[in-house]
Amino acid sequence: MADPDRRDVRATYERIAEHFATTREYAWPEVVEFCEGRRARTALDVGCGNGRHAELLTEHADRVVGVDASRGLLSVARERVPDAHLLQGDAAELPLTDGSVDLAVYVATLHHLPTRGLRRQSLDELARVLAPGGTALVSAWSTAHDRFDASADDSEGFDADVDWTLPGGETVPRFYHVYAPAEFDADLAASALTVVDKRVSSGNCYAVVEPV
């Protein structure tokens, strides 16, 4: 597969935005569980897509901010979560001020950044915008998923193109970096985040983190 850049990833999601949004109706159970009992002044959804998790965050925060690279997905999110502040932006360059977020979710997005440098930069960006005492949930697709060989190396992930099939049968390749659990741990350890809890669930790596 050819090495993509951030523009390629954004263009892919602009192309599939309308259909993609219709398939992402409900918040993930792991995100619901993370939010339970939490309350914040400002919550952030990094890679908010069609707004399904931003919508959940409105139940737990006075103000919700969503960031996504795709204008098409943000358009859908604005209809779904009209009270949220939705911004076009990049997970590796978040358009927020330092220490402005108390609660954040960064799920199913980290693995779309096309280089390890950008993925680590995005984790540092999350740390930068989290206020002291703030907390976030980070997830990424894992080699532990059932579709991958269970004997795969636990320490090294890999890049892959995963086709999205549009109505009518056209396929659009989407870039993923599929994380090995140990690699996920290593990237978090190299960032300005402290891991409070971690696990593998439903084929994804999850970590609850706080700023160092």
MDTraj code that builds the backbone (N, CA, C; nanometers):
import mdtraj as md
import numpy as np

residues = "MET ALA ASP PRO ASP ARG ARG ASP VAL ARG ALA THR TYR GLU ARG ILE ALA GLU HIS PHE ALA THR THR ARG GLU TYR ALA TRP PRO GLU VAL VAL GLU PHE CYS GLU GLY ARG ARG ALA ARG THR ALA LEU ASP VAL GLY CYS GLY ASN GLY ARG HIS ALA GLU LEU LEU THR GLU HIS ALA ASP ARG VAL VAL GLY VAL ASP ALA SER ARG GLY LEU LEU SER VAL ALA ARG GLU ARG VAL PRO ASP ALA HIS LEU LEU GLN GLY ASP ALA ALA GLU LEU PRO LEU THR ASP GLY SER VAL ASP LEU ALA VAL TYR VAL ALA THR LEU HIS HIS LEU PRO THR ARG GLY LEU ARG ARG GLN SER LEU ASP GLU LEU ALA ARG VAL LEU ALA PRO GLY GLY THR ALA LEU VAL SER ALA TRP SER THR ALA HIS ASP ARG PHE ASP ALA SER ALA ASP ASP SER GLU GLY PHE ASP ALA ASP VAL ASP TRP THR LEU PRO GLY GLY GLU THR VAL PRO ARG PHE TYR HIS VAL TYR ALA PRO ALA GLU PHE ASP ALA ASP LEU ALA ALA SER ALA LEU THR VAL VAL ASP LYS ARG VAL SER SER GLY ASN CYS TYR ALA VAL VAL GLU PRO VAL".split()
xyz = np.array([
    [0.0844, -0.1189, 0.0000],
    [0.0000, 0.0000, 0.0000],
    [0.0880, 0.1241, 0.0000],
    [0.0431, 0.2301, -0.0669],
    [0.1185, 0.3549, -0.0693],
    [0.1039, 0.4257, 0.0650],
    [0.2089, 0.4982, 0.1029],
    [0.2029, 0.5724, 0.2276],
    [0.1124, 0.6941, 0.2100],
    [0.0033, 0.7069, 0.2890],
    [-0.0856, 0.8219, 0.2766],
    [-0.0323, 0.9392, 0.3584],
    [-0.0853, 1.0588, 0.3346],
    [-0.0609, 1.1675, 0.4269],
    [-0.1957, 1.2103, 0.4829],
    [-0.1957, 1.3118, 0.5687],
    [-0.3197, 1.3511, 0.6340],
    [-0.4251, 1.3975, 0.5338],
    [-0.3817, 1.4578, 0.4242],
    [-0.4778, 1.5018, 0.3229],
    [-0.5494, 1.3828, 0.2603],
    [-0.4779, 1.2736, 0.2397],
    [-0.5405, 1.1533, 0.1840],
    [-0.6480, 1.0987, 0.2772],
    [-0.6146, 1.0951, 0.4064],
    [-0.7097, 1.0428, 0.5045],
    [-0.8334, 1.1311, 0.5089],
    [-0.8130, 1.2621, 0.5109],
    [-0.9272, 1.3545, 0.5128],
    [-1.0128, 1.3381, 0.3870],
    [-0.9483, 1.3271, 0.2707],
    [-1.0221, 1.3119, 0.1451],
    [-1.1059, 1.1843, 0.1445],
    [-1.0523, 1.0772, 0.2026],
    [-1.1267, 0.9518, 0.2104],
    [-1.2568, 0.9716, 0.2861],
    [-1.2489, 1.0393, 0.4010],
    [-1.3690, 1.0553, 0.4825],
    [-1.4655, 1.1576, 0.4243],
    [-1.4160, 1.2541, 0.3488],
    [-1.5086, 1.3417, 0.2772],
    [-1.5870, 1.2596, 0.1744],
    [-1.5208, 1.1659, 0.1135],
    [-1.5837, 1.0864, 0.0081],
    [-1.6906, 0.9930, 0.0624],
    [-1.6679, 0.9380, 0.1803],
    [-1.7609, 0.8384, 0.2344],
    [-1.8485, 0.8938, 0.3456],
    [-1.8374, 1.0233, 0.3767],
    [-1.8989, 1.0806, 0.4971],
    [-2.0464, 1.0490, 0.5112],
    [-2.1229, 1.0729, 0.4070],
    [-2.2684, 1.0575, 0.4174],
    [-2.3067, 0.9133, 0.4517],
    [-2.2494, 0.8173, 0.3814],
    [-2.2826, 0.6776, 0.4086],
    [-2.2227, 0.6321, 0.5412],
    [-2.0993, 0.6716, 0.5686],
    [-2.0331, 0.6344, 0.6932],
    [-2.1160, 0.6778, 0.8138],
    [-2.1684, 0.7997, 0.8073],
    [-2.2439, 0.8533, 0.9211],
    [-2.3674, 0.7703, 0.9526],
    [-2.4283, 0.7108, 0.8508],
    [-2.5500, 0.6326, 0.8737],
    [-2.5221, 0.5014, 0.9444],
    [-2.3972, 0.4594, 0.9481],
    [-2.3613, 0.3305, 1.0086],
    [-2.3037, 0.3469, 1.1489],
    [-2.3019, 0.4673, 1.1986],
    [-2.2412, 0.4953, 1.3294],
    [-2.3444, 0.5638, 1.4186],
    [-2.4450, 0.4866, 1.4602],
    [-2.5596, 0.5439, 1.5296],
    [-2.5361, 0.5565, 1.6802],
    [-2.4751, 0.4551, 1.7414],
    [-2.4736, 0.4481, 1.8872],
    [-2.3329, 0.4662, 1.9439],
    [-2.3283, 0.5217, 2.0645],
    [-2.2015, 0.5329, 2.1366],
    [-2.1517, 0.3932, 2.1741],
    [-2.0185, 0.3778, 2.1733],
    [-1.9605, 0.2498, 2.2133],
    [-1.9861, 0.2245, 2.3624],
    [-2.0141, 0.0993, 2.4013],
    [-2.0342, 0.0690, 2.5439],
    [-1.9159, 0.1109, 2.6307],
    [-1.7955, 0.0967, 2.5787],
    [-1.6762, 0.1341, 2.6572],
    [-1.6724, 0.2840, 2.6846],
    [-1.7236, 0.3631, 2.5899],
    [-1.7276, 0.5084, 2.6096],
    [-1.8377, 0.5445, 2.7093],
    [-1.9515, 0.4781, 2.6975],
    [-2.0596, 0.4993, 2.7941],
    [-2.0109, 0.4678, 2.9355],
    [-1.9415, 0.3556, 2.9497],
    [-1.8896, 0.3152, 3.0809],
    [-1.7889, 0.4177, 3.1336],
    [-1.6999, 0.4657, 3.0459],
    [-1.6012, 0.5653, 3.0879],
    [-1.6678, 0.6935, 3.1383],
    [-1.7747, 0.7346, 3.0734],
    [-1.8393, 0.8615, 3.1093],
    [-1.9254, 0.8515, 3.2349],
    [-1.9665, 0.7316, 3.2707],
    [-2.0556, 0.7153, 3.3858],
    [-1.9952, 0.7772, 3.5114],
    [-2.0734, 0.8598, 3.5784],
    [-2.0307, 0.9205, 3.7034],
    [-1.9363, 1.0381, 3.6878],
    [-1.9043, 1.0759, 3.5648],
    [-1.8123, 1.1880, 3.5424],
    [-1.8919, 1.3132, 3.5045],
    [-1.8413, 1.4274, 3.5496],
    [-1.9029, 1.5557, 3.5173],
    [-1.7921, 1.6557, 3.4892],
    [-1.8100, 1.7381, 3.3870],
    [-1.7048, 1.8304, 3.3460],
    [-1.7651, 1.9637, 3.3035],
    [-1.6829, 2.0667, 3.3098],
    [-1.7237, 2.1955, 3.2522],
    [-1.7123, 2.1890, 3.0999],
    [-1.5966, 2.1400, 3.0499],
    [-1.5749, 2.1306, 2.9059],
    [-1.5286, 1.9904, 2.8709],
    [-1.5978, 1.9298, 2.7763],
    [-1.5607, 1.7964, 2.7287],
    [-1.5241, 1.8050, 2.5803],
    [-1.4349, 1.7176, 2.5385],
    [-1.3840, 1.7171, 2.4014],
    [-1.3975, 1.5785, 2.3398],
    [-1.4445, 1.5761, 2.2157],
    [-1.4466, 1.4534, 2.1365],
    [-1.3516, 1.4733, 2.0194],
    [-1.2369, 1.4050, 2.0234],
    [-1.1366, 1.4148, 1.9167],
    [-1.1694, 1.3099, 1.8104],
    [-1.1897, 1.3551, 1.6871],
    [-1.2365, 1.2655, 1.5824],
    [-1.3834, 1.2368, 1.6017],
    [-1.4633, 1.3431, 1.6128],
    [-1.6027, 1.3283, 1.6562],
    [-1.6928, 1.2656, 1.5514],
    [-1.6500, 1.2613, 1.4249],
    [-1.7314, 1.1968, 1.3228],
    [-1.8717, 1.2542, 1.3151],
    [-1.9713, 1.1667, 1.3208],
    [-2.1103, 1.2115, 1.3082],
    [-2.1699, 1.2606, 1.4397],
    [-2.0897, 1.2661, 1.5460],
    [-2.1341, 1.3249, 1.6718],
    [-2.1913, 1.2287, 1.7733],
    [-2.1793, 1.0983, 1.7488],
    [-2.2438, 1.0044, 1.8410],
    [-2.1862, 1.0117, 1.9814],
    [-2.0549, 1.0327, 1.9953],
    [-1.9974, 1.0439, 2.1289],
    [-2.0054, 1.1862, 2.1835],
    [-2.0023, 1.2849, 2.0956],
    [-2.0262, 1.4222, 2.1401],
    [-2.1660, 1.4336, 2.2009],
    [-2.2621, 1.3655, 2.1398],
    [-2.3985, 1.3645, 2.1936],
    [-2.3998, 1.3059, 2.3344],
    [-2.3291, 1.1965, 2.3552],
    [-2.3186, 1.1377, 2.4886],
    [-2.2547, 1.2352, 2.5867],
    [-2.1504, 1.3049, 2.5429],
    [-2.0792, 1.3973, 2.6317],
    [-2.1668, 1.5131, 2.6781],
    [-2.2701, 1.5488, 2.6006],
    [-2.3579, 1.6575, 2.6444],
    [-2.4300, 1.6236, 2.7740],
    [-2.4387, 1.4956, 2.8058],
    [-2.5020, 1.4537, 2.9311],
    [-2.4064, 1.4650, 3.0493],
    [-2.2791, 1.4918, 3.0195],
    [-2.1772, 1.4900, 3.1253],
    [-2.0970, 1.6193, 3.1348],
    [-2.1279, 1.7180, 3.0523],
    [-2.0487, 1.8408, 3.0515],
    [-2.1368, 1.9612, 3.0212],
    [-2.0950, 2.0765, 3.0723],
    [-2.1666, 2.2007, 3.0439],
    [-2.1424, 2.2464, 2.9000],
    [-2.0252, 2.2142, 2.8465],
    [-1.9878, 2.2569, 2.7115],
    [-1.9155, 2.1420, 2.6434],
    [-1.9538, 2.1123, 2.5207],
    [-1.8919, 2.0033, 2.4455],
    [-1.8302, 2.0585, 2.3182],
    [-1.7055, 2.0189, 2.2937],
    [-1.6337, 2.0565, 2.1727],
    [-1.6031, 1.9290, 2.0960],
    [-1.6302, 1.9301, 1.9658],
    [-1.5943, 1.8184, 1.8802],
    [-1.5000, 1.8648, 1.7710],
    [-1.3990, 1.7836, 1.7428],
    [-1.3015, 1.8157, 1.6380],
    [-1.2957, 1.6995, 1.5399],
    [-1.3029, 1.7311, 1.4116],
    [-1.2885, 1.6278, 1.3095],
    [-1.2291, 1.6911, 1.1846],
    [-1.1582, 1.6098, 1.1063],
    [-1.0967, 1.6593, 0.9830],
    [-1.1969, 1.6714, 0.8686],
    [-1.3085, 1.5989, 0.8761],
    [-1.4033, 1.5907, 0.7654],
    [-1.5164, 1.6922, 0.7799],
    [-1.5289, 1.7802, 0.6824],
    [-1.6406, 1.8745, 0.6824],
    [-1.7736, 1.8018, 0.6653],
    [-1.7732, 1.6964, 0.5839],
    [-1.8957, 1.6210, 0.5632],
    [-1.9487, 1.5595, 0.6911],
    [-1.8603, 1.5004, 0.7705],
    [-1.9027, 1.4409, 0.8968],
    [-1.9437, 1.5480, 0.9975],
    [-1.8738, 1.6605, 0.9974],
    [-1.9105, 1.7693, 1.0883],
    [-2.0496, 1.8233, 1.0545],
    [-2.0834, 1.8251, 0.9260],
    [-2.2162, 1.8711, 0.8867],
    [-2.3249, 1.7823, 0.9462],
    [-2.3010, 1.6519, 0.9432],
    [-2.3960, 1.5585, 1.0047],
    [-2.3995, 1.5792, 1.1559],
    [-2.2821, 1.5962, 1.2170],
    [-2.2740, 1.6133, 1.3620],
    [-2.3472, 1.7395, 1.4077],
    [-2.3429, 1.8441, 1.3280],
    [-2.4107, 1.9690, 1.3666],
    [-2.5615, 1.9503, 1.3735],
    [-2.6145, 1.8658, 1.2877],
    [-2.7579, 1.8367, 1.2946],
    [-2.7906, 1.7496, 1.4149],
    [-2.7004, 1.6588, 1.4465],
    [-2.7254, 1.5653, 1.5564],
    [-2.7042, 1.6299, 1.6926],
    [-2.6026, 1.7142, 1.7044],
    [-2.5672, 1.7750, 1.8340],
    [-2.5589, 1.9266, 1.8150],
    [-2.6724, 1.9935, 1.7984],
    [-2.6699, 2.1362, 1.7651],
    [-2.6079, 2.2243, 1.8731],
    [-2.6049, 2.1774, 1.9969],
    [-2.5507, 2.2594, 2.1049],
    [-2.3993, 2.2444, 2.1227],
    [-2.3388, 2.1517, 2.0510],
    [-2.1939, 2.1324, 2.0621],
    [-2.1198, 2.2340, 1.9753],
    [-1.9967, 2.2631, 2.0148],
    [-1.9083, 2.3501, 1.9380],
    [-1.8213, 2.2587, 1.8514],
    [-1.8481, 2.2555, 1.7218],
    [-1.7825, 2.1602, 1.6323],
    [-1.6845, 2.2331, 1.5418],
    [-1.5611, 2.1834, 1.5393],
    [-1.4520, 2.2500, 1.4700],
    [-1.3839, 2.1551, 1.3721],
    [-1.3507, 2.2046, 1.2541],
    [-1.2673, 2.1256, 1.1645],
    [-1.1226, 2.1406, 1.2099],
    [-1.0555, 2.0289, 1.2280],
    [-0.9181, 2.0344, 1.2754],
    [-0.8535, 1.8977, 1.2709],
    [-0.7298, 1.8959, 1.3133],
    [-0.6440, 1.7781, 1.3062],
    [-0.6114, 1.7321, 1.4472],
    [-0.6194, 1.6014, 1.4703],
    [-0.5889, 1.5484, 1.6037],
    [-0.4461, 1.5772, 1.6463],
    [-0.3560, 1.5957, 1.5498],
    [-0.2159, 1.6245, 1.5831],
    [-0.1899, 1.7728, 1.6013],
    [-0.2922, 1.8566, 1.5773],
    [-0.2804, 2.0012, 1.5960],
    [-0.4155, 2.0538, 1.6431],
    [-0.4523, 2.0214, 1.7649],
    [-0.5865, 2.0531, 1.8133],
    [-0.6068, 2.2044, 1.8251],
    [-0.7201, 2.2552, 1.7746],
    [-0.7461, 2.3990, 1.7778],
    [-0.8073, 2.4448, 1.9099],
    [-0.7401, 2.4110, 2.0196],
    [-0.7868, 2.4474, 2.1529],
    [-0.6697, 2.5004, 2.2347],
    [-0.7008, 2.5782, 2.3373],
    [-0.5977, 2.6342, 2.4226],
    [-0.5516, 2.5333, 2.5271],
    [-0.4350, 2.5570, 2.5822],
    [-0.3777, 2.4696, 2.6843],
    [-0.4720, 2.4582, 2.8040],
    [-0.4851, 2.3368, 2.8554],
    [-0.5576, 2.3155, 2.9800],
    [-0.7040, 2.3543, 2.9782],
    [-0.7681, 2.3473, 2.8613],
    [-0.9062, 2.3964, 2.8492],
    [-1.0121, 2.2871, 2.8587],
    [-0.9697, 2.1611, 2.8731],
    [-1.0631, 2.0473, 2.8664],
    [-1.0533, 1.9641, 2.9937],
    [-1.1677, 1.9299, 3.0490],
    [-1.1713, 1.8491, 3.1718],
    [-1.1944, 1.7011, 3.1449],
    [-1.2622, 1.6711, 3.0344],
    [-1.3009, 1.5341, 3.0017],
    [-1.2904, 1.5181, 2.8508],
    [-1.2317, 1.4084, 2.8043],
    [-1.2150, 1.3906, 2.6601],
    [-1.2277, 1.2442, 2.6209],
    [-1.2728, 1.2223, 2.4988],
    [-1.2679, 1.0899, 2.4370],
    [-1.1946, 1.1037, 2.3044],
    [-1.1026, 1.0120, 2.2825],
    [-1.0227, 1.0089, 2.1594],
    [-1.0272, 0.8643, 2.1123],
    [-1.1386, 0.8280, 2.0493],
    [-1.1621, 0.6876, 2.0165],
    [-1.1764, 0.6685, 1.8658],
    [-1.1237, 0.5557, 1.8188],
    [-1.1353, 0.5161, 1.6775],
    [-1.0820, 0.6225, 1.5822],
    [-0.9797, 0.6951, 1.6245],
    [-0.9223, 0.8023, 1.5421],
    [-0.7707, 0.7956, 1.5379],
    [-0.7082, 0.7669, 1.6493],
    [-0.5624, 0.7588, 1.6564],
    [-0.5067, 0.6694, 1.5463],
    [-0.5735, 0.5577, 1.5196],
    [-0.5223, 0.4606, 1.4223],
    [-0.5340, 0.5080, 1.2770],
    [-0.6002, 0.6223, 1.2538],
    [-0.6075, 0.6764, 1.1173],
    [-0.4952, 0.7747, 1.0856],
    [-0.4160, 0.8130, 1.1847],
    [-0.3038, 0.9030, 1.1569],
    [-0.1920, 0.8229, 1.0917],
    [-0.1371, 0.8720, 0.9804],
    [-0.0571, 0.7851, 0.8938],
    [0.0880, 0.7613, 0.9335],
    [0.1383, 0.8298, 1.0370],
    [0.2757, 0.8025, 1.0809],
    [0.2800, 0.7923, 1.2327],
    [0.3804, 0.7223, 1.2815],
    [0.3930, 0.7100, 1.4269],
    [0.4222, 0.8450, 1.4905],
    [0.4986, 0.9290, 1.4196],
    [0.5266, 1.0625, 1.4712],
    [0.3995, 1.1426, 1.4928],
    [0.3075, 1.1370, 1.3975],
    [0.1806, 1.2082, 1.4115],
    [0.0942, 1.1478, 1.5216],
    [0.0960, 1.0167, 1.5328],
    [0.0154, 0.9535, 1.6382],
    [0.0661, 0.9960, 1.7758],
    [0.1968, 0.9955, 1.7934],
    [0.2515, 1.0391, 1.9220],
    [0.2278, 1.1885, 1.9440],
    [0.2389, 1.2670, 1.8392],
    [0.2120, 1.4107, 1.8509],
    [0.0682, 1.4351, 1.8949],
    [-0.0241, 1.3552, 1.8432],
    [-0.1644, 1.3724, 1.8805],
    [-0.1871, 1.3394, 2.0279],
    [-0.1152, 1.2427, 2.0795],
    [-0.1268, 1.2113, 2.2223],
    [-0.0728, 1.3255, 2.3074],
    [0.0351, 1.3865, 2.2633],
    [0.0874, 1.5033, 2.3340],
    [-0.0093, 1.6211, 2.3251],
    [-0.0771, 1.6354, 2.2105],
    [-0.1774, 1.7401, 2.1964],
    [-0.2933, 1.7179, 2.2937],
    [-0.3343, 1.5926, 2.3097],
    [-0.4391, 1.5617, 2.4057],
    [-0.3943, 1.6007, 2.5459],
    [-0.2712, 1.5686, 2.5802],
    [-0.2172, 1.6060, 2.7118],
    [-0.2151, 1.7576, 2.7279],
    [-0.1800, 1.8280, 2.6219],
    [-0.1701, 1.9745, 2.6287],
    [-0.3043, 2.0397, 2.6601],
    [-0.4122, 1.9899, 2.5978],
    [-0.5410, 2.0567, 2.6156],
    [-0.6140, 2.0108, 2.7419],
    [-0.5710, 1.8994, 2.8009],
    [-0.6334, 1.8548, 2.9253],
    [-0.5926, 1.9442, 3.0418],
    [-0.6897, 1.9827, 3.1216],
    [-0.6625, 2.0618, 3.2419],
    [-0.6027, 1.9723, 3.3496],
    [-0.5321, 2.0299, 3.4457],
    [-0.4868, 1.9496, 3.5605],
    [-0.6060, 1.8780, 3.6239],
    [-0.5913, 1.7486, 3.6426],
    [-0.7015, 1.6699, 3.6960],
    [-0.7987, 1.6214, 3.5910],
    [-0.7785, 1.6640, 3.4657],
    [-0.8639, 1.6171, 3.3572],
    [-0.8334, 1.4726, 3.3213],
    [-0.9248, 1.4097, 3.2523],
    [-0.9053, 1.2693, 3.2168],
    [-0.9630, 1.2430, 3.0774],
    [-0.9094, 1.1402, 3.0116],
    [-0.9523, 1.1079, 2.8757],
    [-0.9499, 0.9576, 2.8545],
    [-1.0283, 0.9142, 2.7573],
    [-1.0269, 0.7757, 2.7112],
    [-0.9699, 0.7741, 2.5704],
    [-0.8665, 0.6925, 2.5496],
    [-0.8025, 0.6779, 2.4189],
    [-0.8218, 0.5342, 2.3725],
    [-0.8543, 0.5179, 2.2433],
    [-0.8652, 0.3819, 2.1905],
    [-0.8007, 0.3737, 2.0535],
    [-0.7658, 0.2522, 2.0140],
    [-0.7146, 0.2257, 1.8790],
    [-0.7431, 0.0800, 1.8448],
    [-0.7636, 0.0552, 1.7174],
    [-0.7864, -0.0809, 1.6692],
    [-0.6626, -0.1648, 1.6970],
    [-0.6820, -0.2900, 1.7357],
    [-0.5732, -0.3727, 1.7859],
    [-0.5568, -0.5022, 1.7073],
    [-0.4334, -0.5511, 1.7087],
    [-0.4052, -0.6834, 1.6517],
    [-0.4773, -0.7937, 1.7283],
    [-0.5320, -0.7612, 1.8458],
    [-0.6088, -0.8589, 1.9235],
    [-0.7475, -0.8825, 1.8645],
    [-0.7868, -0.8056, 1.7639],
    [-0.9182, -0.8239, 1.7018],
    [-0.9276, -0.9622, 1.6379],
    [-1.0473, -1.0164, 1.6380],
    [-1.0692, -1.1518, 1.5859],
    [-1.0299, -1.1685, 1.4396],
    [-1.0311, -1.0594, 1.3626],
    [-1.0005, -1.0734, 1.2196],
    [-0.8519, -1.0937, 1.1935],
    [-0.7691, -1.0752, 1.2977],
    [-0.6253, -1.0908, 1.2805],
    [-0.5766, -1.2201, 1.3434],
    [-0.4600, -1.2634, 1.3001],
    [-0.3996, -1.3871, 1.3479],
    [-0.3647, -1.3736, 1.4954],
    [-0.4198, -1.4611, 1.5765],
    [-0.3956, -1.4543, 1.7208],
    [-0.2489, -1.4718, 1.7557],
    [-0.1707, -1.5294, 1.6647],
    [-0.0289, -1.5511, 1.6927],
    [0.0576, -1.4328, 1.6510],
    [-0.0055, -1.3228, 1.6064],
    [0.0695, -1.2059, 1.5603],
    [0.1578, -1.1508, 1.6723],
    [0.2681, -1.0900, 1.6326],
    [0.3628, -1.0309, 1.7268],
    [0.2915, -0.9280, 1.8135],
    [0.2992, -0.9436, 1.9459],
    [0.2324, -0.8548, 2.0404],
    [0.2969, -0.7178, 2.0475],
    [0.4200, -0.7036, 1.9966],
    [0.4940, -0.5786, 2.0153],
    [0.4896, -0.4870, 1.8937],
    [0.4526, -0.5372, 1.7774],
    [0.4566, -0.4575, 1.6554],
    [0.3212, -0.4579, 1.5843],
    [0.2712, -0.3391, 1.5563],
    [0.1506, -0.3275, 1.4773],
    [0.1848, -0.3207, 1.3294],
    [0.0864, -0.2853, 1.2481],
    [0.1111, -0.2783, 1.1044],
    [0.0113, -0.1834, 1.0400],
    [0.0469, -0.1321, 0.9223],
    [-0.0409, -0.0467, 0.8441],
    [-0.1254, -0.1322, 0.7504],
    [-0.2477, -0.0875, 0.7267],
    [-0.3367, -0.1643, 0.6388],
    [-0.4362, -0.0709, 0.5719],
    [-0.4803, -0.1091, 0.4532],
    [-0.5941, -0.0456, 0.3885],
    [-0.7152, -0.1356, 0.4107],
    [-0.8211, -0.0768, 0.4647],
    [-0.9448, -0.1508, 0.4895],
    [-1.0535, -0.0853, 0.4048],
    [-1.1100, -0.1606, 0.3136],
    [-1.2064, -0.1035, 0.2192],
    [-1.3383, -0.0681, 0.2859],
    [-1.3910, 0.0490, 0.2460],
    [-1.5276, 0.0870, 0.2801],
    [-1.6107, 0.0695, 0.1535],
    [-1.7228, 0.0001, 0.1631],
    [-1.8068, -0.0253, 0.0465],
    [-1.9261, 0.0694, 0.0465],
    [-1.9324, 0.1526, -0.0560],
    [-2.0413, 0.2483, -0.0710],
    [-2.1632, 0.1802, -0.1325],
    [-2.2828, 0.2386, -0.1148],
    [-2.4000, 0.1853, -0.1852],
    [-2.3714, 0.1804, -0.3353],
    [-2.4007, 0.0705, -0.3960],
    [-2.3697, 0.0528, -0.5364],
    [-2.2470, -0.0324, -0.5598],
    [-2.1704, -0.0564, -0.4508],
    [-2.0591, -0.1496, -0.4600],
    [-1.9212, -0.0904, -0.4741],
    [-1.9082, 0.0424, -0.4925],
    [-1.7754, 0.1029, -0.5025],
    [-1.7016, 0.0892, -0.3692],
    [-1.5736, 0.0530, -0.3741],
    [-1.4938, 0.0405, -0.2523],
    [-1.3935, 0.1549, -0.2438],
    [-1.3783, 0.2063, -0.1230],
    [-1.2861, 0.3164, -0.0954],
    [-1.1905, 0.2703, 0.0137],
    [-1.0598, 0.2632, -0.0134],
    [-0.9663, 0.2174, 0.0895],
    [-0.9484, 0.3213, 0.2006],
    [-0.9483, 0.2731, 0.3242],
    [-0.9248, 0.3593, 0.4406],
    [-0.7956, 0.3151, 0.5087],
    [-0.7102, 0.4122, 0.5434],
    [-0.5853, 0.3793, 0.6103],
    [-0.6107, 0.3504, 0.7581],
    [-0.5468, 0.2431, 0.8052],
    [-0.5442, 0.2107, 0.9483],
    [-0.4005, 0.1769, 0.9877],
    [-0.3626, 0.2187, 1.1076],
    [-0.2481, 0.1552, 1.1723],
    [-0.3061, 0.0658, 1.2808],
    [-0.2906, -0.0635, 1.2641],
    [-0.3452, -0.1599, 1.3595],
    [-0.2419, -0.1795, 1.4699],
    [-0.2777, -0.1393, 1.5901],
    [-0.1839, -0.1369, 1.7021],
    [-0.1685, -0.2730, 1.7688],
    [-0.0462, -0.3147, 1.7905],
    [-0.0199, -0.4216, 1.8865],
    [-0.0343, -0.3620, 2.0272],
    [-0.0895, -0.4371, 2.1229],
    [-0.1081, -0.3820, 2.2571],
    [0.0193, -0.3228, 2.3174],
    [0.1329, -0.3911, 2.3011],
    [0.2570, -0.3393, 2.3583],
    [0.3004, -0.2103, 2.2890],
    [0.2724, -0.1987, 2.1608],
    [0.3057, -0.0762, 2.0873],
    [0.2174, 0.0395, 2.1337],
    [0.0901, 0.0127, 2.1562],
    [-0.0014, 0.1126, 2.2112],
    [0.0505, 0.1628, 2.3458],
    [0.0901, 0.0689, 2.4304],
    [0.1466, 0.1064, 2.5608],
    [0.2711, 0.1928, 2.5443],
    [0.3558, 0.1571, 2.4478],
    [0.4808, 0.2307, 2.4269],
    [0.4551, 0.3730, 2.3809],
    [0.3586, 0.3915, 2.2914],
    [0.3284, 0.5267, 2.2439],
    [0.2706, 0.6123, 2.3558],
    [0.1878, 0.5543, 2.4385],
    [0.1353, 0.6287, 2.5529],
    [0.2472, 0.6640, 2.6510],
    [0.3372, 0.5690, 2.6742],
    [0.4475, 0.5928, 2.7670],
    [0.5410, 0.7029, 2.7176],
    [0.5524, 0.7171, 2.5857],
    [0.6390, 0.8191, 2.5275],
    [0.5741, 0.9569, 2.5242],
    [0.4463, 0.9642, 2.5596],
    [0.3716, 1.0899, 2.5515],
    [0.3711, 1.1616, 2.6862],
    [0.3048, 1.2765, 2.6869],
    [0.2913, 1.3553, 2.8099],
    [0.1636, 1.3171, 2.8853],
    [0.1254, 1.1907, 2.8731],
    [0.0083, 1.1378, 2.9410],
    [0.0491, 1.0313, 3.0421],
    [-0.0264, 1.0206, 3.1479],
    [-0.0109, 0.9135, 3.2457],
    [-0.1277, 0.8164, 3.2319],
    [-0.0985, 0.6893, 3.2235],
    [-0.2029, 0.5872, 3.2096],
    [-0.2569, 0.5507, 3.3476],
    [-0.3862, 0.5674, 3.3634],
    [-0.4540, 0.5343, 3.4884],
    [-0.5068, 0.3911, 3.4847],
    [-0.5553, 0.3523, 3.3671],
    [-0.6107, 0.2177, 3.3501],
    [-0.5994, 0.1826, 3.2025],
    [-0.5903, 0.0520, 3.1727],
    [-0.5844, 0.0100, 3.0328],
    [-0.6416, -0.1298, 3.0202],
    [-0.6887, -0.1603, 2.8994],
    [-0.7413, -0.2948, 2.8727],
    [-0.7593, -0.3115, 2.7223],
    [-0.7821, -0.4349, 2.6815],
    [-0.8204, -0.4658, 2.5451],
    [-0.9646, -0.5152, 2.5498],
    [-1.0507, -0.4550, 2.4679],
    [-1.1919, -0.4907, 2.4683],
    [-1.2468, -0.4784, 2.3271],
    [-1.3241, -0.5760, 2.2844],
    [-1.3889, -0.5742, 2.1523],
    [-1.2889, -0.5471, 2.0403],
    [-1.1681, -0.6005, 2.0550],
    [-1.0672, -0.5863, 1.9515],
    [-0.9984, -0.4516, 1.9457],
    [-1.0144, -0.3711, 2.0502],
    [-0.9506, -0.2400, 2.0583],
    [-0.8693, -0.2281, 2.1861],
    [-0.7598, -0.1533, 2.1771],
    [-0.6852, -0.1137, 2.2960],
    [-0.7498, 0.0112, 2.3541],
    [-0.7675, 0.0142, 2.4852],
    [-0.8231, 0.1302, 2.5546],
    [-0.7296, 0.1710, 2.6674],
    [-0.7228, 0.3020, 2.6911],
    [-0.6499, 0.3528, 2.8064],
    [-0.7209, 0.4750, 2.8612],
    [-0.7360, 0.4785, 2.9917],
    [-0.7806, 0.5990, 3.0608],
    [-0.6549, 0.6742, 3.1023],
    [-0.6457, 0.8007, 3.0619],
    [-0.5221, 0.8764, 3.0796],
    [-0.5484, 1.0109, 3.1443],
    [-0.4411, 1.0659, 3.2003],
    [-0.4424, 1.1998, 3.2577],
    [-0.3139, 1.2713, 3.2130],
    [-0.3123, 1.4034, 3.2139],
    [-0.1875, 1.4731, 3.1812],
    [-0.0824, 1.4502, 3.2895],
    [0.0417, 1.4438, 3.2498],
    [0.1512, 1.4223, 3.3465],
    [0.1572, 1.5418, 3.4408],
])
top = md.Topology()
chain = top.add_chain()
for i, resn in enumerate(residues, 1):
    res = top.add_residue(resn, chain, resSeq=i)
    for name in ("N", "CA", "C"):
        top.add_atom(name, md.element.get_by_symbol(name[0]), res)
traj = md.Trajectory(xyz[None], top)
